[in-house]
């Protein structure tokens, strides 16, 4: 897929419309006691849109370099499903942080070899857009702001993933999470070479997540 070609611009337009819908629907559901029918429907829709192709890849098109669900986006959809179904604070926080700082990188600078109408093209966009929309729905729409203990827990979970995934990459000679080398074209090109870009990314993420926590808390107080 060509970045910012027509098959990228169309999903970006859909993405923008979906953000507005997520906020408006969240505001409508904010007074609901517990997860609404919409929230749980979206929770079911996410695995329906992502799991089938992952199973096909695992069973039919297995490639050690790309098939295993070790990218953060592969965990983000699980967190989003959990958050939408339960509204648990840690799940909401992981969806918010991973969605708005990591998954969104795939929306802006997608690393995708397949183009329309390949099934992986649709699975890629469904995965990325649904995660970000879920984060916006939960935090901006429903005003479920992360607490500082949720922030600390999210940082710890993410660092644990990074250490485990890097170790697997070294043993299996893979590049999950882009922890060993950068993808072909991405926002990581703005950072230094390996391993500095990994450390820079960690530092940026920790600071940005703290700012997102402050912003969400202020938004919740302002609109609550």
Helices and strands as residue ranges (DSSP letters): H 6-29, H 37-59, H 72-86, H 89-97, I 98-103, H 104-108, H 119-135, I 136-141, H 148-172, G 176-178, G 187-190, H 196-223
